[in-house]
Amino acid sequence: MSLKIFTLQLTGKLKNAEKIESERKNTRENFEAFKIAEGSEELKDYRELDGWIKSGACDRKKKEIEALVFKGSQEYKQLKEFMHLQKNKSIRNFFSLDSSDDLKRFRKIKESENLNDYWEISDISA
């Protein structure tokens, strides 16, 4: 063994071969993970969003959203009207009757041939 290697090993400046190989293995694994991440969809999404944020469009959109006021808007008026109509008893009765089985049965009877025959007979006999 040469004197230079011996002194480096003695002073601790020369690393153990096992430690060097484990670091090389870790570096290789990190590089492979980097290559996989480089082609991933997640990285593409990140870069797209990063560009959107850096362009200032994000801040403009945020200010635009913060400037919106619900109270007094068209949607607010429609919601108020809906709430008012929802409390209306006649409208509630209409929807409960419209979805009832009795009304379906009456509509079916109205379209039936038996009812048409009945009306024809009643017109003839009168």
SULPEKA-V488747 format. One record per residue. N is the residue number from 0. PHI is phi in radians with two decimals (* if undefined). Layout:
n = (N N)
phi = (PHI PHI)
This chain:
n = (0 1 2 3 4 5 6 7 8 9 10 11 12 13 14 15 16 17 18 19 20 21 22 23 24 25 26 27 28 29 30 31 32 33 34 35 36 37 38 39 40 41 42 43 44 45 46 47 48 49 50 51 52 53 54 55 56 57 58 59 60 61 62 63 64 65 66 67 68 69 70 71 72 73 74 75 76 77 78 79 80 81 82 83 84 85 86 87 88 89 90 91 92 93 94 95 96 97 98 99 100 101 102 103 104 105 106 107 108 109 110 111 112 113 114 115 116 117 118 119 120 121 122 123 124 125)
phi = (* -1.36 -1.13 -1.13 -1.14 -1.07 -1.21 -1.12 -1.22 -1.18 -1.42 1.54 -1.46 -1.73 -1.42 -1.21 -1.08 -1.12 -1.17 -1.12 -1.18 -1.18 -1.16 -1.10 -1.11 -1.09 -1.12 -1.10 -1.10 -1.11 -1.15 -1.11 -1.13 -1.11 -1.11 -1.15 -1.17 -1.12 -1.73 -1.39 -1.17 -1.08 -1.18 -1.07 -1.09 -1.07 -1.12 -1.12 -1.16 -1.09 -1.11 -1.14 -1.21 -1.21 -1.31 1.64 -1.12 -1.10 -1.14 -1.10 -1.14 -1.11 -1.14 -1.11 -1.20 -1.17 -1.34 -1.19 -2.16 -1.30 -1.19 1.63 -1.44 -1.08 -1.13 -1.12 -1.13 -1.15 -1.12 -1.07 -1.11 -1.06 -1.08 -1.14 -1.20 -1.15 -1.48 -1.19 -1.17 -1.16 -1.21 -1.08 -1.11 -1.04 -1.21 -1.23 -1.28 -1.10 -1.71 -1.40 -1.25 -1.09 -1.12 -1.08 -1.14 -1.11 -1.15 -1.16 -1.15 -1.05 -1.51 -1.33 -1.24 -1.06 -1.18 -1.11 -1.11 -1.06 -1.16 -1.13 -1.15 -1.17 -1.21 -1.22 -1.33 -1.51)
